[in-house]
Amino acid sequence: MDTSNDKSAQTKKILRQQLIADRLAMPDRAVRATMLQQVMRIWLVARTDTVIGAYWPIKGEFDPLPALHRWKEDGELLDEPLRRRIGLPVIDKVTKTLTFHVWYPGCPMEEDAYGIPKPKDTDVIQPTLLFVPCVGYGPGGYRLGYGGGFYDRTLASLQPQPFTVGLGFAQGFVDDLEPELHDIPLDAILNDHGVVWPV
């Protein structure tokens, strides 16, 4: 019996709980969210993607959808031949992976098995850029999620692989975060101060 894995899992569980509690207790979360919206919008200017996957924010997570809606509107103003589209995840209970379905403001929504809103009856799309929420994050582009492994399994199954960008508040940085063997580093991480990975 490998007790080191059990200990590591327990340590991460405690760390997750603490980071979520700290995030929910942030007195300036609204100000920091506005700052991260600006960072995200500036960062997106240089990207050529037309299909972006994101997430519905839970447990005090940063909400990427206002910035993405502006990105979509900006594309319409540019009169781009390819219409920009935003996708939100829908969980496949059998494979425990995510597919991304078109989302837009006012889109019909329903709750998934975990009580998280998801688009109802919209097209499946394949993002070339994927924004993922970070409970925590550390050096080398590694993220701490909720422990379900949905993003890891999804990224392993998507071809071609999307460019992955973690989003989190500065409060979520863990300088001694230890990645596990199966952890895949993100391509970039943005927080309310700017781009924190790659440095």
Backbone bond lengths (Angstrom), bond angles and torsions (degrees), N, CA, C in turn:
res aa  C-N    CA-C-N  psi(-1)  N-CA   C-N-CA  omega(-1)  CA-C   N-CA-C  phi
1 M - - - 1.460 - - 1.522 109.65 -
2 D 1.347 117.00 126.49 1.469 121.59 -176.57 1.529 109.84 -90.46
3 T 1.335 115.87 98.69 1.466 119.99 -178.19 1.517 112.28 -76.65
4 S 1.359 117.25 -20.61 1.468 119.33 179.57 1.533 110.78 -65.92
5 N 1.356 117.15 -38.11 1.466 120.80 176.88 1.518 111.34 -66.28
6 D 1.347 115.80 -41.01 1.463 120.35 177.78 1.522 110.81 -62.24
7 K 1.328 115.96 -41.94 1.464 121.16 -179.30 1.528 110.37 -65.80
8 S 1.344 115.97 -42.58 1.458 121.23 179.18 1.532 110.57 -63.03
9 A 1.336 116.98 -42.46 1.465 121.38 179.16 1.522 110.71 -63.97
10 Q 1.339 116.83 -40.95 1.458 121.19 179.38 1.531 110.84 -66.84
11 T 1.341 116.30 -40.65 1.466 121.12 178.53 1.524 110.21 -62.18
12 K 1.345 116.68 -43.58 1.467 120.77 179.37 1.525 111.35 -66.63
13 K 1.323 116.85 -36.55 1.460 120.26 178.58 1.529 110.25 -62.33
14 I 1.323 116.85 -44.71 1.467 121.62 178.86 1.526 110.10 -64.94
15 L 1.342 116.67 -42.93 1.469 121.50 179.29 1.531 110.44 -61.18
16 R 1.352 116.35 -44.96 1.463 121.59 177.64 1.531 111.21 -55.68
17 Q 1.334 115.43 -50.68 1.468 120.78 -178.56 1.529 111.11 -58.62
18 Q 1.342 116.08 -41.90 1.462 120.36 -178.82 1.524 111.48 -67.09
19 L 1.338 116.08 -43.46 1.468 120.35 -179.26 1.529 111.56 -64.98
20 I 1.330 117.00 -39.93 1.467 120.42 178.37 1.531 109.94 -65.85
21 A 1.342 116.68 -44.31 1.472 120.57 178.68 1.527 110.24 -61.07
22 D 1.341 116.71 -43.44 1.475 120.66 179.03 1.528 110.87 -62.67
23 R 1.331 116.14 -41.53 1.468 120.76 -179.09 1.530 110.45 -64.41
24 L 1.324 116.70 -44.31 1.457 120.69 179.86 1.535 111.95 -65.56
25 A 1.334 116.17 -27.25 1.467 120.80 -177.34 1.532 113.37 -90.73
26 M 1.334 117.93 -2.54 1.467 120.10 -177.94 1.529 110.45 -60.04
27 P 1.327 118.29 118.97 1.465 119.50 -178.56 1.530 113.17 -70.68
28 D 1.334 116.27 -23.67 1.472 120.61 -176.63 1.526 112.25 -110.70
29 R 1.336 116.70 28.49 1.470 120.09 -176.39 1.533 112.01 -58.10
30 A 1.343 117.74 -39.99 1.475 120.51 -178.96 1.525 111.07 -63.60
31 V 1.327 116.96 -40.57 1.472 121.01 178.74 1.523 109.91 -66.27
32 R 1.329 115.39 -44.89 1.478 119.63 179.78 1.530 111.35 -64.91
33 A 1.333 116.79 -35.28 1.466 120.58 177.64 1.524 110.45 -64.33
34 T 1.325 116.71 -41.15 1.475 120.80 177.70 1.529 110.09 -62.30
35 M 1.336 116.21 -41.29 1.474 120.47 178.63 1.529 110.77 -63.05
36 L 1.335 116.69 -43.30 1.469 119.92 -179.03 1.529 110.80 -70.05
37 Q 1.337 118.20 -33.32 1.474 120.32 173.94 1.533 109.55 -57.26
38 Q 1.351 116.36 -44.15 1.469 120.57 -179.47 1.527 111.15 -65.84
39 V 1.338 116.65 -43.32 1.473 120.90 178.16 1.533 109.74 -58.14
40 M 1.316 115.45 -46.11 1.464 121.25 -178.12 1.527 111.70 -63.12
41 R 1.323 116.33 -45.23 1.474 120.07 -178.74 1.526 111.43 -63.43
42 I 1.329 116.82 -41.80 1.479 120.49 178.30 1.527 109.63 -65.96
43 W 1.331 117.21 -43.04 1.464 121.57 -178.24 1.532 110.18 -62.80
44 L 1.335 117.44 -37.21 1.466 121.29 -177.92 1.533 113.70 -69.07
45 V 1.322 117.74 -21.42 1.476 120.85 -176.41 1.530 111.30 -56.36
46 A 1.319 117.40 -38.79 1.467 120.85 -176.35 1.530 113.54 -81.96
47 R 1.343 117.51 -7.61 1.462 120.54 -176.76 1.531 111.17 -86.39
48 T 1.335 116.09 146.74 1.466 120.90 179.12 1.530 112.14 -105.18
49 D 1.323 117.34 4.62 1.467 121.12 -178.15 1.527 111.15 -60.87
50 T 1.322 115.68 147.30 1.464 120.22 174.43 1.532 111.30 -117.26
51 V 1.333 117.77 -11.14 1.465 121.93 177.60 1.523 108.47 -128.28
52 I 1.336 115.86 114.86 1.462 121.43 -177.29 1.522 109.64 -121.29
53 G 1.325 115.49 131.64 1.462 121.61 173.49 1.521 109.66 -95.01
54 A 1.325 116.15 144.65 1.462 120.43 179.83 1.536 108.37 -142.06
55 Y 1.323 117.33 -148.62 1.461 121.07 -177.08 1.524 109.33 -154.14
56 W 1.334 115.03 158.05 1.464 121.49 174.32 1.531 106.34 -89.10
57 P 1.332 118.95 123.09 1.468 119.68 -173.31 1.532 113.61 -69.97
58 I 1.334 115.39 136.46 1.464 122.61 175.78 1.526 108.71 -132.52
59 K 1.302 117.33 161.23 1.468 123.90 172.32 1.523 113.33 51.44
60 G 1.334 116.26 42.28 1.459 120.14 176.52 1.519 114.87 78.11
61 E 1.343 117.58 11.75 1.466 120.66 178.15 1.523 110.89 -63.12
62 F 1.319 114.53 155.65 1.460 120.49 171.21 1.523 109.03 -63.58
63 D 1.333 116.86 138.21 1.463 122.24 179.56 1.533 109.83 -95.82
64 P 1.348 117.80 109.56 1.465 120.49 -178.47 1.526 113.76 -83.26
65 L 1.331 117.86 -9.74 1.463 120.45 -169.24 1.530 114.87 -67.90
66 P 1.342 120.58 -37.98 1.470 118.28 176.30 1.538 112.79 -60.17
67 A 1.331 117.34 -42.98 1.475 120.20 178.91 1.522 110.51 -65.33
68 L 1.329 117.34 -38.72 1.465 120.18 179.67 1.523 111.68 -70.10
69 H 1.325 116.79 -35.41 1.461 119.16 176.11 1.539 110.07 -63.22
70 R 1.339 116.63 -41.33 1.475 120.26 176.39 1.530 110.42 -63.15
71 W 1.332 117.23 -40.90 1.470 122.23 177.86 1.533 109.61 -59.69
72 K 1.331 116.68 -42.74 1.467 121.28 179.15 1.536 110.32 -64.77
73 E 1.333 116.73 -44.80 1.468 120.62 178.61 1.525 111.38 -63.80
74 D 1.336 116.84 -39.80 1.468 120.58 178.15 1.525 110.44 -59.70
75 G 1.334 117.26 -39.24 1.461 121.42 178.00 1.516 111.83 -62.46
76 E 1.335 116.00 -37.64 1.471 119.64 178.41 1.520 110.62 -67.60
77 L 1.341 116.97 -35.99 1.469 120.58 177.73 1.524 111.48 -67.61
78 L 1.345 115.94 -31.71 1.467 120.86 179.57 1.525 111.80 -76.63
79 D 1.351 115.93 -8.75 1.467 121.94 -179.43 1.529 110.78 56.97
80 E 1.347 114.41 46.01 1.468 119.12 179.89 1.529 110.18 -70.12
81 P 1.331 116.97 143.21 1.466 119.41 178.72 1.536 112.03 -65.14
82 L 1.334 116.93 -32.39 1.466 120.15 178.60 1.522 108.62 -100.50
83 R 1.312 115.93 120.08 1.454 121.16 -178.95 1.531 110.42 -69.86
84 R 1.315 115.95 134.04 1.461 120.93 177.66 1.520 110.08 -74.41
85 R 1.343 115.57 138.95 1.463 120.01 -179.53 1.530 110.42 -134.55
86 I 1.322 114.88 148.07 1.462 123.26 -179.59 1.524 107.76 -116.22
87 G 1.330 116.77 136.43 1.458 120.93 178.13 1.519 111.39 -121.04
88 L 1.334 115.45 143.93 1.464 121.48 173.33 1.523 108.76 -114.81
89 P 1.337 116.73 150.68 1.467 119.43 -175.21 1.522 114.09 -74.55
90 V 1.328 113.96 144.19 1.455 123.04 171.33 1.526 105.64 -125.32
91 I 1.318 116.17 126.27 1.471 120.84 -174.83 1.527 110.53 -81.94
92 D 1.345 115.11 130.81 1.466 121.91 171.79 1.529 105.89 -90.51
93 K 1.338 116.92 112.98 1.471 120.76 -175.18 1.530 112.57 -65.35
94 V 1.334 116.82 -28.81 1.465 120.24 -177.16 1.528 110.75 -75.08
95 T 1.345 117.13 -53.17 1.466 120.12 -176.49 1.527 112.57 -88.97
96 K 1.348 116.40 -9.83 1.473 122.04 -175.76 1.528 111.87 54.58
97 T 1.347 114.28 38.65 1.463 120.73 174.63 1.529 107.87 -118.88
98 L 1.314 115.07 173.88 1.454 121.84 -178.28 1.520 110.22 -112.12
99 T 1.322 116.43 140.28 1.454 120.81 164.92 1.519 105.42 -114.56
100 F 1.312 116.73 157.77 1.459 120.23 -176.10 1.526 109.45 -112.04
101 H 1.329 114.47 128.45 1.457 122.06 -177.78 1.526 109.07 -116.25
102 V 1.317 115.50 143.05 1.464 121.49 -177.52 1.529 110.94 -53.43
103 W 1.338 114.92 133.40 1.465 122.49 173.83 1.518 109.30 -126.59
104 Y 1.313 115.88 145.23 1.466 122.50 173.37 1.528 106.37 -151.33
105 P 1.341 118.62 156.35 1.461 119.53 178.93 1.527 111.02 -56.71
106 G 1.318 116.38 130.79 1.461 121.22 -178.21 1.519 113.57 87.45
107 C 1.333 116.22 -0.73 1.467 121.96 179.05 1.539 109.67 -59.21
108 P 1.346 119.20 138.17 1.469 120.18 175.41 1.537 109.79 -60.04
109 M 1.316 116.35 133.56 1.462 120.82 -176.80 1.527 109.83 -126.45
110 E 1.330 115.51 156.76 1.463 122.26 172.81 1.520 107.40 -146.22
111 E 1.326 117.63 161.65 1.461 120.64 -179.09 1.522 110.55 -84.37
112 D 1.344 115.23 142.85 1.454 119.15 174.47 1.539 109.05 -86.17
113 A 1.324 116.63 -172.59 1.467 121.44 -176.85 1.530 112.30 -62.73
114 Y 1.336 116.54 -18.55 1.465 120.61 -178.76 1.528 112.05 -102.17
115 G 1.337 116.66 7.21 1.458 120.36 179.23 1.516 114.34 80.18
116 I 1.341 116.91 14.05 1.465 121.31 -179.97 1.528 108.84 -98.11
117 P 1.340 118.46 132.66 1.471 119.93 179.57 1.528 112.26 -61.24
118 K 1.330 115.00 140.38 1.471 121.77 176.53 1.519 108.17 -138.53
119 P 1.343 116.84 153.40 1.475 119.25 177.56 1.523 110.72 -61.34
120 K 1.311 115.72 142.42 1.470 121.11 -179.48 1.521 109.87 -105.26
121 D 1.331 116.06 120.86 1.466 122.94 172.84 1.533 113.41 59.45
122 T 1.325 117.61 39.02 1.466 120.00 174.53 1.525 109.03 -108.32
123 D 1.326 116.77 165.58 1.470 121.99 -176.29 1.524 112.37 -65.14
124 V 1.335 114.92 147.63 1.465 121.28 171.94 1.523 107.71 -80.41
125 I 1.338 116.65 135.46 1.464 120.70 178.00 1.519 109.46 -130.23
126 Q 1.318 115.96 159.10 1.468 121.69 -179.72 1.525 108.81 -111.61
127 P 1.350 117.61 105.00 1.466 119.00 -178.83 1.518 112.95 -71.40
128 T 1.333 115.36 144.67 1.473 120.09 172.30 1.532 109.98 -96.99
129 L 1.334 115.40 -12.14 1.463 122.65 176.55 1.514 106.54 -134.75
130 L 1.328 115.93 132.69 1.454 120.52 -175.97 1.524 110.17 -129.31
131 F 1.340 115.61 117.54 1.459 121.09 173.72 1.522 108.22 -89.28
132 V 1.337 116.47 127.08 1.463 120.64 -179.38 1.528 109.53 -121.30
133 P 1.334 116.65 143.62 1.460 119.39 179.71 1.525 110.76 -78.44
134 C 1.314 115.84 145.29 1.464 120.93 177.27 1.526 109.08 -115.49
135 V 1.332 116.51 121.48 1.463 119.39 167.54 1.524 106.38 -67.44
136 G 1.331 114.02 -43.90 1.456 121.78 174.69 1.518 108.69 -149.16
137 Y 1.318 116.74 169.06 1.459 121.18 178.10 1.521 107.87 -155.74
138 G 1.344 114.43 157.92 1.453 118.41 -176.55 1.510 112.52 -142.18
139 P 1.326 116.45 -173.11 1.462 121.08 179.92 1.527 111.38 -57.64
140 G 1.324 115.20 150.22 1.462 120.66 176.79 1.514 114.10 83.21
141 G 1.345 117.59 5.36 1.459 120.04 177.96 1.515 114.37 83.44
142 Y 1.340 117.28 15.55 1.467 119.49 -178.91 1.523 111.17 -87.29
143 R 1.326 114.75 141.99 1.465 121.57 -177.37 1.509 110.59 -116.55
144 L 1.311 114.48 150.06 1.457 121.82 171.16 1.517 106.45 -108.71
145 G 1.344 115.86 117.80 1.459 120.48 178.90 1.518 110.01 -101.36
146 Y 1.324 115.73 -152.95 1.465 120.25 -177.83 1.530 112.78 -89.47
147 G 1.332 116.52 -2.98 1.459 119.45 175.36 1.522 114.97 95.20
148 G 1.338 117.42 0.98 1.468 120.15 -178.91 1.519 113.63 -82.73
149 G 1.330 117.41 -18.94 1.464 121.48 178.89 1.514 115.22 75.33
150 F 1.358 118.02 10.85 1.459 120.62 -176.49 1.527 112.30 -61.12
151 Y 1.343 116.52 -44.95 1.465 119.08 -177.56 1.528 111.09 -69.11
152 D 1.341 117.48 -39.69 1.471 119.90 179.30 1.527 110.68 -61.08
153 R 1.330 116.78 -46.27 1.477 120.05 179.84 1.525 111.00 -66.32
154 T 1.328 116.39 -39.31 1.466 120.22 -179.54 1.520 110.40 -64.38
155 L 1.330 116.53 -46.35 1.469 120.09 -179.11 1.520 111.36 -63.74
156 A 1.326 116.69 -34.34 1.464 119.88 178.45 1.528 111.36 -67.38
157 S 1.355 116.60 -25.79 1.471 119.60 -175.65 1.527 113.69 -96.22
158 L 1.334 118.01 -17.89 1.469 120.56 -175.83 1.529 111.58 -80.70
159 Q 1.322 116.12 130.10 1.463 122.05 175.48 1.519 108.30 -134.11
160 P 1.326 120.67 125.55 1.467 124.44 -4.61 1.530 111.03 -71.78
161 Q 1.315 114.23 160.04 1.457 120.21 -179.81 1.526 110.60 -67.47
162 P 1.338 118.17 132.25 1.464 119.55 175.62 1.528 111.04 -76.24
163 F 1.305 116.56 158.13 1.463 122.93 171.95 1.522 105.96 -74.39
164 T 1.328 117.85 125.12 1.467 121.30 -173.42 1.525 111.44 -105.74
165 V 1.338 114.77 132.74 1.467 121.01 -178.06 1.524 109.24 -130.23
166 G 1.330 115.97 119.74 1.454 120.62 176.44 1.519 110.51 -82.21
167 L 1.325 116.45 143.39 1.456 122.49 176.88 1.525 108.80 -124.01
168 G 1.320 115.93 130.01 1.465 119.60 178.11 1.512 110.04 -166.11
169 F 1.303 115.30 166.95 1.451 120.47 176.80 1.523 109.63 -84.03
170 A 1.333 116.67 158.57 1.467 121.57 179.59 1.528 110.74 -56.19
171 Q 1.315 116.55 -30.94 1.468 122.20 -179.69 1.532 111.69 -58.92
172 G 1.342 118.29 -23.53 1.455 121.63 -175.41 1.523 115.38 -85.80
173 F 1.339 117.49 1.15 1.475 119.18 -179.25 1.526 110.35 -72.59
174 V 1.336 115.69 129.51 1.463 122.06 178.81 1.528 106.78 -121.07
175 D 1.336 116.68 105.82 1.472 119.14 -171.63 1.522 114.21 -68.40
176 D 1.344 117.66 -19.78 1.469 119.34 -179.99 1.527 112.08 -114.48
177 L 1.348 116.66 28.53 1.469 120.37 179.13 1.527 109.60 -63.51
178 E 1.321 115.85 124.29 1.468 121.82 -178.15 1.526 109.42 -99.27
179 P 1.346 117.91 112.83 1.475 118.38 177.23 1.524 110.74 -70.91
180 E 1.330 115.37 151.32 1.460 120.46 173.64 1.519 108.39 -92.53
181 L 1.331 116.82 167.11 1.469 121.26 -174.79 1.523 112.70 -57.35
182 H 1.348 117.44 -35.41 1.469 120.55 -176.87 1.530 112.52 -84.44
183 D 1.328 118.47 -8.15 1.472 120.64 -177.24 1.523 111.48 -69.04
184 I 1.326 115.44 134.36 1.463 121.66 179.01 1.521 107.54 -108.16
185 P 1.350 118.32 125.75 1.468 118.37 -179.98 1.525 111.56 -67.73
186 L 1.316 115.23 147.95 1.462 121.09 175.23 1.521 109.45 -73.80
187 D 1.316 117.04 157.41 1.465 120.99 177.72 1.523 111.33 -75.89
188 A 1.329 116.83 -28.25 1.464 121.37 179.31 1.525 108.69 -156.92
189 I 1.318 116.46 156.65 1.473 122.32 172.77 1.527 107.37 -135.65
190 L 1.338 115.08 131.58 1.461 121.51 176.53 1.519 108.82 -115.80
191 N 1.336 115.81 138.74 1.460 119.16 169.35 1.519 109.36 -131.14
192 D 1.317 116.57 -172.14 1.463 120.08 -174.14 1.535 113.17 -68.46
193 H 1.332 117.58 -8.68 1.476 120.45 176.36 1.527 112.29 -98.02
194 G 1.334 117.72 -14.22 1.455 120.11 -179.16 1.514 112.29 138.40
195 V 1.327 116.89 -150.41 1.457 122.72 178.60 1.516 107.78 -85.39
196 V 1.334 117.50 118.79 1.470 120.72 -179.87 1.519 112.47 -106.11
197 W 1.344 116.93 -10.12 1.463 121.39 172.63 1.524 107.20 -152.48
198 P 1.335 119.62 133.37 1.461 125.86 -3.36 1.532 112.22 -73.45
199 V 1.331 114.56 152.82 1.473 119.22 -178.12 1.518 110.07 -102.46
